[in-house]
């Protein structure tokens, strides 16, 4: 409100006696007590998703007072309009209650709310219910009786707050506000027709600022004291990293926010919300004239599994089709800001209805994971996930899932694949100067086997290292290939002075069926230059290996490609560089859609990069389009089924 919404959102204010030194809430619990666990929140979210909702008042109501007063409550219009919503594909609405109407007629309000829930349920719509709201576009406190007529041409001219701006800070009336919250949530807190409670819409609006935070906290406490079965939330809408917004997200079972920005602004807000590792709902959106359209923002929500509520359903007395800042007498704009239907049920834009109906999360079967290390690899395995291969979010609050215990007790360059039987296998660099690599396996990426120290180069007395091991399952040979980079002084003398600190690597490998018995180590690939960081993918009967040219004198430090018809080779000459004028290492590749993505560590720039190609010959650099957790170092990309991601998210 900076927007208005169409769901049953209930704003409830809460706080205990000791916190405020009064006696208005002696039976209240703390606002965070009974906060849902992340696991419970995700279980609920999976059950109800994907949510497609709108903020709702009937076209005959100028504000929430007019919606809920007995003489203007309009169930016939509500039934008609929710029928239109059902046909358009909506499954939720966000609705606003008015404290003052409850105070005047508590039993009547509850009967009317029950009637609304019955109508919504008939149409397969679960409401989000709001109890408080600081938006005061009418410029006055809430009042009973006949409401002012809308000002022609003015956006939402009749909107009044709940409970009223003066009551927000007047603790002498908080006992009554507590009764309101507990009466509504207590009466409907186990009603399966209600989806979720949004306790307070835009606390701090109307220049209230942080003065509204105390009531918002109190609302959480009062609501939680009634033990509702539905989750609680209060959406953040301004200063997302400010004191109030942080507190609201900390207290919410489901994180929610308002987003009237363009695509990039929406993504930036989501990045902040995602740090709380809970399901996310955008409870207000749609501002067509600035590019906040269904066509632009629904793909963003789809790729991030975010449910949403646009503002407005039917053009009516709120006049929210007008733009913010519109003046008295302004005509209806050609491009509406909000709302979906004309008063007679005709859609404003039929193409939008199709987008609403067809909305679904972009990925229902799995996601992409990226394994990586940070700093020197001393704290072990890190994981990030993405639904689009562009935006990767850290799991476990960017903390390690597995600490190294073997060799030099480092876990650099972790490579993970999922092999036969669904088992994940990981190999890694254990030290800068040892002749062995590390190995462990897992079924869920959370619980890991005992770590093994595999001495792959112990037979070479002069071998200086075993770096960046990778593992690849060779289906034709029904075996795992493990390959890595090693320098053996005196070998490949023609390039002996080309590397850093006398290093002159080539790629070596071994093979195993069970990670117990290993074939003798052999040379795997000699491209005629110093090379490290090999990785293999299969494409149309060919095996594609990406390698790093490690030549330092003169400097190369780029990624190249070589091809074979068999996993064990032989591999042909290396291609020209596929990366640009920067140093790159640690390539990892995967096919997403019709394009191959190759990610790499731009280690001198302290960030990750990527190139894409449809034919593995012509490459486009998209480094400016990808986002990885800060500090990500050499890792691997792989795909996992949805249950694996769910378990990883629950481990946060």
LOFI-579099 format. One record per residue (C-alpha): x, y, z; residue in one letter. Coordinates in steps of 0.2 Angstrom, whole numbers, plus 2048, in hexadecimal, padded with zeros to 3 digits. Each point is the difference from the previous one (the first is absolute). Example, Ala and Ser with C-alpha at 12.3 -4.5 7.8 and 13.67 -1.06 7.14 Angstrom:
2
83E;7EA;827;A
806;811;7FD;S
//
This chain:
652
800;800;800;X
80C;80A;7FC;X
7F4;7F3;7F9;X
7F1;7F6;803;X
7FE;7ED;800;X
7F3;7F3;7FE;X
802;7F2;80C;X
7FB;7FD;812;X
80E;807;809;X
7FE;804;812;X
80B;80D;809;X
802;7FC;812;X
80A;80A;80D;X
808;7F8;80F;X
80C;802;80E;X
801;7FB;812;X
7FE;80A;810;X
812;7FF;806;X
806;808;7EF;X
7F5;80F;802;X
7FD;802;812;X
7ED;800;7FE;X
7F2;7F3;804;X
7F8;7FF;7F0;X
807;7EF;7FA;X
803;7F6;810;X
7FC;7F0;7F7;X
80A;803;7F0;X
80F;7F5;7FB;X
80F;808;7F9;X
7FF;804;7ED;X
80C;7F3;7FA;X
7F9;7F2;80C;X
7F9;7F2;7F5;X
808;807;7F0;X
7FF;7F2;7F4;X
80F;7F6;7FC;X
807;802;7EE;X
7FC;7EE;7FD;X
7EE;802;805;X
7FF;810;7F6;X
806;7F7;7F0;X
7F4;7F2;803;X
7F1;80C;801;X
807;809;7F0;X
802;7F0;7F6;X
7EE;7FC;804;X
7F8;810;7FA;X
80C;805;7F2;X
800;808;7F4;X
7F6;80E;807;X
7F8;80C;7F3;X
7F7;80E;809;X
7F9;812;800;X
7FC;80D;80D;X
7EE;801;801;X
7F1;80C;804;X
7F0;7FE;7F6;X
7FD;80E;7F4;X
7F2;807;80B;X
80C;804;80E;X
80A;810;801;X
80A;7F9;80F;X
801;7F1;80C;X
7F3;809;80C;X
7F3;800;7F2;X
804;7EE;7FC;X
7FD;7FA;811;X
7F2;80B;807;X
7EF;7F7;802;X
7F6;80C;7F4;X
80D;800;7F2;X
807;7EE;801;X
7FC;7F9;7EF;X
801;7ED;7FF;X
7F8;800;7EF;X
80D;80A;7F7;X
80E;7F7;80A;X
7F9;7EF;7F9;X
7FF;807;7EE;X
812;807;801;X
808;7F1;808;X
7F8;7F6;7F2;X
809;80B;7F4;X
810;7FD;80A;X
7FE;7EE;800;X
7FE;7FF;7ED;X
810;80B;7FF;X
80A;7F4;809;X
801;808;811;X
801;7F4;80F;X
802;80D;80E;X
7FB;812;805;X
807;80C;80C;X
7F2;809;80A;X
801;80E;80D;X
7F6;801;810;X
7FB;810;809;X
803;801;813;X
7F3;80E;802;X
7F2;7F5;7F8;X
805;7F2;80C;X
7FF;80B;80F;X
7EF;806;7FB;X
7F9;7EF;7FC;X
80C;7F2;804;X
7F3;7F2;7FD;X
7FA;807;7F0;X
811;802;7F9;X
804;7ED;804;X
7F0;7FB;7F8;X
804;80A;7F0;X
811;7F9;800;X
7F9;7EF;801;X
7F5;803;7F2;X
80F;807;7F5;X
809;7F0;804;X
7F2;7F5;7FB;X
7FF;80A;7EF;X
813;7FF;7FD;X
801;7ED;804;X
7F2;7FD;7F4;X
80B;808;7F2;X
810;7F6;806;X
808;810;807;X
809;801;811;X
801;811;808;X
80E;809;808;X
7F9;80B;80E;X
807;811;805;X
7FC;807;811;X
80A;811;800;X
805;80D;7F3;X
809;810;801;X
7FB;807;7EF;X
7F5;810;802;X
7FE;806;7EE;X
7EF;809;805;X
80A;80B;80C;X
7F5;7FB;80F;X
7FE;7F3;80E;X
7F3;7F2;7FD;X
7EE;804;803;X
7F0;7F7;801;X
7F0;803;7F5;X
7FF;806;7EF;X
811;802;7F8;X
805;80E;7F5;X
7FE;7FE;7ED;X
810;7FD;7F6;X
808;810;7F9;X
7FE;7FE;7ED;X
811;7FC;7F8;X
809;7FE;810;X
808;7EF;805;X
7F9;7F8;80F;X
7FA;810;807;X
7F5;7F9;80E;X
80C;7F4;808;X
801;802;813;X
80C;7F6;80C;X
7FC;7F3;80D;X
800;802;80F;X
804;812;7FC;X
811;809;801;X
7FD;808;811;X
7FB;7EF;808;X
811;7F8;7F9;X
80A;80A;80E;X
7F2;802;80D;X
803;7F2;80C;X
7F0;804;80A;X
7F6;7F8;7F2;X
80C;7F1;7FD;X
7F5;7F5;80C;X
7F2;802;7F3;X
80C;7FD;7F1;X
805;7F0;809;X
7EE;7FA;802;X
7FD;804;7ED;X
80F;7F5;7FB;X
7FD;7F2;80C;X
7ED;800;7FB;X
803;7FF;7EE;X
80F;7F4;7FF;X
7F9;7F6;80F;X
7EF;7FE;7F7;X
807;7FB;7EF;X
812;7FA;804;X
7FC;7EE;7FD;X
7F4;803;7F1;X
807;7F7;7F1;X
7F8;80D;7F5;X
80C;80D;805;X
811;7FE;7F8;X
80B;80C;80A;X
800;80F;80B;X
808;810;7FA;X
800;80A;811;X
805;811;7FB;X
800;808;7EE;X
80E;80C;7FE;X
804;805;812;X
808;811;800;X
7F7;807;7F1;X
7F8;811;801;X
810;807;808;X
7FF;7F4;80F;X
811;7F9;7FD;X
807;7F5;80E;X
7F2;806;80C;X
7F5;7F2;7F9;X
80D;7F2;804;X
7FA;7FE;812;X
7EE;7FC;7FB;X
806;7F5;7F2;X
80A;7F5;80D;X
7F1;800;80B;X
7F5;7FA;7F2;X
80B;7F1;7FE;X
800;7FC;813;X
7ED;802;801;X
7FD;7F5;7F1;X
80C;7F3;805;X
7F8;7FF;811;X
7F0;7F9;7F8;X
80A;7F2;7F8;X
7FA;801;7EE;X
803;7F2;7F4;X
803;80C;7F2;X
811;809;7FE;X
803;813;804;X
808;80D;7F6;X
802;813;7FE;X
807;806;7F0;X
80F;80B;7FE;X
7FD;80F;7F4;X
80E;80D;803;X
812;800;806;X
802;7EE;7FF;X
810;800;80A;X
7FA;80C;80D;X
7FB;7FC;812;X
7EE;7FD;7FD;X
801;7F6;7F1;X
80D;7F4;807;X
7F5;7FE;810;X
7F1;7FC;7F6;X
809;7F3;7F5;X
807;7F8;810;X
7EF;7FF;808;X
7F7;7F9;7F0;X
7FC;7EE;7FD;X
800;803;7EE;X
80A;80F;7F9;X
7F6;80C;7F6;X
803;811;7F8;X
7F9;80D;7F4;X
808;803;7EF;X
7FA;80D;7F4;X
811;802;7F8;X
806;7FA;7EF;X
809;7EF;7FE;X
811;805;807;X
7F8;809;80F;X
7F5;7F0;803;X
810;7F5;7FF;X
809;80B;80C;X
7F2;7FF;80D;X
7FF;7ED;7FE;X
812;7FE;803;X
7FE;808;811;X
7F0;7F6;804;X
809;7F0;7FB;X
80D;802;80E;X
7F3;7FA;80C;X
7FF;7EF;7F8;X
7ED;800;801;X
7F2;7FF;7F3;X
7FD;811;7F8;X
7F0;809;7FB;X
7FF;810;7F7;X
7EF;807;807;X
7FF;80F;7F5;X
806;803;7EE;X
7FA;806;7EF;X
804;812;7FB;X
7FE;7FF;7ED;X
806;811;7FB;X
812;7FD;807;X
802;7EF;7F9;X
7FA;7F6;80F;X
7F4;7F6;7F5;X
7FB;7ED;801;X
80B;7FD;7F1;X
80F;807;808;X
7FF;7FB;812;X
7F7;7EF;800;X
810;7F7;7F8;X
80A;807;80E;X
7F4;7F9;80D;X
7FF;7EF;7F6;X
813;7FE;800;X
801;803;813;X
7F1;7F7;805;X
7F7;810;807;X
7EE;801;802;X
7F8;811;7FC;X
7F1;80B;802;X
7FD;80F;7F4;X
7F7;80F;806;X
7EE;801;7FB;X
7F3;7F4;7F7;X
7F1;80B;7FA;X
800;812;7FC;X
7F5;808;80C;X
7FE;80E;80E;X
813;7FF;805;X
805;805;7EE;X
810;7F8;802;X
801;7FF;7ED;X
806;812;801;X
812;804;803;X
808;805;810;X
800;813;800;X
7F1;802;7F5;X
7F6;810;802;X
7ED;804;802;X
7F7;7FE;7F0;X
80E;7F6;7F7;X
7F9;7F4;7F3;X
802;7ED;801;X
811;7FD;7F9;X
803;7F5;7F1;X
80D;7F6;80A;X
7F8;7FB;811;X
80B;800;80F;X
7F7;7F2;809;X
7F0;7F5;7FE;X
7FC;7F2;7F4;X
7ED;801;7FB;X
7F4;80E;7FB;X
7F1;801;80B;X
7F6;7F5;7F3;X
80C;7F2;801;X
80A;804;7F0;X
812;7FD;802;X
80B;810;7FF;X
80D;7F5;7F6;X
7FB;7EE;7FB;X
813;7FC;7FE;X
802;803;812;X
7F3;7F4;805;X
809;7F2;7F6;X
810;805;809;X
7F7;7FE;811;X
7F8;7F0;7FB;X
810;7F8;7FA;X
80B;806;80E;X
80A;7F2;808;X
811;7FF;808;X
80E;7FE;7F3;X
807;7F0;808;X
7F5;7F3;808;X
80C;7F1;7FE;X
811;807;806;X
80D;80D;7FF;X
812;804;7FD;X
80D;7FE;80E;X
811;807;801;X
80E;7F9;80B;X
80E;80C;805;X
80D;805;80C;X
804;810;809;X
811;808;804;X
80D;7F2;801;X
7F3;7F2;802;X
803;7FD;812;X
7EE;800;806;X
7FA;7F4;7F2;X
7F2;7FE;7F4;X
7F4;80E;7FC;X
7F0;7FE;7F5;X
7F5;80D;7F7;X
7F0;7FD;7F6;X
7F8;808;7F1;X
7F0;7FD;7F5;X
806;809;7F1;X
813;7FD;800;X
803;812;801;X
7FC;805;812;X
808;7F5;80E;X
7FB;802;812;X
80B;7F8;80E;X
7F9;7F2;80A;X
802;7FE;813;X
803;813;802;X
810;7FD;7F6;X
807;7F5;80D;X
809;7F0;7FD;X
7F7;7EF;7FE;X
80F;7F6;802;X
811;804;808;X
810;7F7;7FA;X
808;7F3;80A;X
80D;7F8;7F5;X
811;804;7F9;X
804;813;802;X
7EE;802;806;X
7FB;80C;7F2;X
7F1;7FD;7F5;X
804;80A;7F0;X
7F8;7FE;7EF;X
7F2;7F4;806;X
7F9;7F7;7F1;X
7EF;7F7;803;X
7F6;7F4;7F4;X
7F1;7F5;803;X
804;7EF;7FA;X
7F6;7F0;7FE;X
7F4;7FC;80F;X
7FE;813;803;X
810;801;80A;X
80A;810;800;X
813;7FE;7FF;X
80C;80E;804;X
813;802;7FD;X
80A;80E;805;X
812;808;802;X
806;7FC;812;X
810;80A;7FF;X
80C;80B;7F6;X
80E;7F3;7FF;X
7F9;7EF;804;X
7FF;7F1;7F4;X
7EE;7FB;804;X
7EE;806;7FF;X
7F1;7FF;80B;X
7F0;7F6;7FE;X
7EF;7FF;808;X
7EF;7FB;7FB;X
7EE;804;806;X
7EE;7FD;7FC;X
7F9;811;804;X
810;80C;801;X
7FC;803;812;X
807;7F0;808;X
810;7FA;7F9;X
80B;7F0;801;X
810;7FE;808;X
80D;80A;7F6;X
80D;7F6;7F6;X
812;805;7FC;X
804;7F9;7EE;X
813;800;7FC;X
7FE;802;7EE;X
812;806;7FD;X
80A;7F7;80D;X
808;7F5;7F4;X
809;80F;7F8;X
80E;805;80C;X
802;812;7F8;X
7EE;804;7FF;X
7FD;811;807;X
7ED;800;802;X
7EF;7FA;7FC;X
7F5;80F;7FB;X
7ED;802;7FC;X
7FA;7EE;7FE;X
7F0;7FD;7F7;X
7F5;7F1;7FF;X
7F6;7FA;7F1;X
7F5;7F1;7FE;X
804;7F7;7F0;X
7F0;7F6;7FB;X
808;7F7;7F2;X
80D;7F9;80B;X
7F5;7FF;810;X
80E;808;80A;X
805;811;808;X
80E;80A;7F8;X
80A;80B;80D;X
80C;80C;7F8;X
80B;80E;807;X
80F;80B;7FC;X
812;7FB;806;X
811;807;7FD;X
80E;7F4;7FF;X
811;809;7FE;X
80A;7FB;7F1;X
7F0;7FA;7F6;X
7FB;80A;7F0;X
810;80A;800;X
7FB;80B;7F1;X
7F3;809;80B;X
80A;7FF;810;X
803;812;803;X
7EE;806;7FB;X
7F7;7FF;811;X
800;808;811;X
80E;7FB;80C;X
806;7F2;7F5;X
7F0;7F7;7FE;X
7FC;7F8;7F0;X
7F0;7F6;801;X
7F8;7F3;7F6;X
7EF;7F6;803;X
801;7EF;807;X
7F3;7F3;805;X
7FA;7F0;808;X
7F0;7F6;7FF;X
7F5;7F7;80C;X
7F0;7F7;802;X
7FE;801;813;X
80C;80D;806;X
809;7F1;809;X
80B;7F9;7F2;X
808;80C;7F3;X
809;7FD;7F0;X
812;806;7FE;X
802;812;7FD;X
803;806;7EE;X
803;80F;7F7;X
7EF;806;7FA;X
803;810;7F5;X
810;809;7FA;X
7FA;80F;7F5;X
812;805;7FD;X
7FF;80E;80D;X
7FF;802;813;X
7EE;7FB;805;X
7F5;7FE;80F;X
7ED;800;805;X
7F9;7F3;7F4;X
7ED;7FC;800;X
7F6;7F5;7F5;X
7EE;800;7F9;X
7F8;7F5;7F3;X
7F7;807;7F1;X
7F8;7F6;7F2;X
80B;7F1;801;X
810;80B;802;X
80A;804;810;X
804;812;802;X
80E;805;80C;X
803;812;806;X
812;804;806;X
80A;80F;806;X
80F;805;7F7;X
80C;803;80F;X
80E;808;7F5;X
807;80F;80A;X
80E;805;7F4;X
7F9;807;7F6;X
7F0;801;809;X
7F1;7F7;7FA;X
7F5;7FA;80F;X
7F1;7FD;7F5;X
7F3;7F2;7FD;X
801;7F4;7F1;X
7F6;7F1;7F9;X
805;7EF;7FA;X
7F5;7F2;7FA;X
801;7ED;7FF;X
7F4;7F2;7FB;X
804;7F6;810;X
800;806;812;X
812;7F9;803;X
806;809;7F0;X
80A;803;7F6;X
7FB;812;800;X
805;80B;7F1;X
809;811;7FF;X
7FA;80E;80B;X
7F5;80D;7F9;X
804;813;800;X
7FB;808;810;X
7ED;802;804;X
803;80C;80E;X
804;813;7FE;X
80F;80B;804;X
801;7FB;813;X
807;7F2;80A;X
7F3;7F1;802;X
802;7EF;808;X
7F5;7F2;807;X
7F4;7FE;7F2;X
7F0;7F6;803;X
7F2;7FD;7F3;X
7EE;7FC;7FE;X
7F3;801;7F3;X
7F1;80A;804;X
7F2;801;7F3;X
809;801;7EF;X
810;808;807;X
810;7FA;808;X
805;80A;80F;X
812;800;805;X
804;808;811;X
811;804;806;X
809;809;80E;X
806;812;7FA;X
80C;7FE;80E;X
80A;811;7FE;X
7F0;809;800;X
7F9;7F7;80F;X
7EF;7FB;7F8;X
7F9;7F2;7F5;X
7FD;801;7ED;X
7F7;7F6;7F2;X
7FF;7FE;7EE;X
7F2;7F7;7F6;X
7FF;7F8;7EF;X
7F3;7F6;7F6;X
80D;7F7;7F5;X
810;7FF;80C;X
809;80A;7F3;X
7F9;812;801;X
800;807;811;X
7F8;80F;809;X
806;807;810;X
7F2;803;80D;X
80A;803;80F;X
7F7;810;803;X
7EF;7F6;801;X
805;7F3;80D;X
800;802;813;X
80A;7F5;80C;X
802;801;813;X
80E;80C;805;X
811;7F6;801;X
7FB;7F1;7F5;X
80F;7F7;7FA;X
803;7F2;7F4;X
7F1;7F4;800;X
7F4;7F5;7F6;X
7EF;802;7F9;X
7F3;7F1;801;X
7EE;7FD;800;X
7F6;7F9;80F;X
7EE;7FA;802;X
7F4;80C;80A;X
800;7F5;810;X
813;802;802;X
7FE;813;7FF;X
7F2;7FF;80D;X
80B;7F7;80C;X
80E;80C;7FD;X
7F5;80F;803;X
7FA;7F8;810;X
811;7FE;806;X
803;813;800;X
//
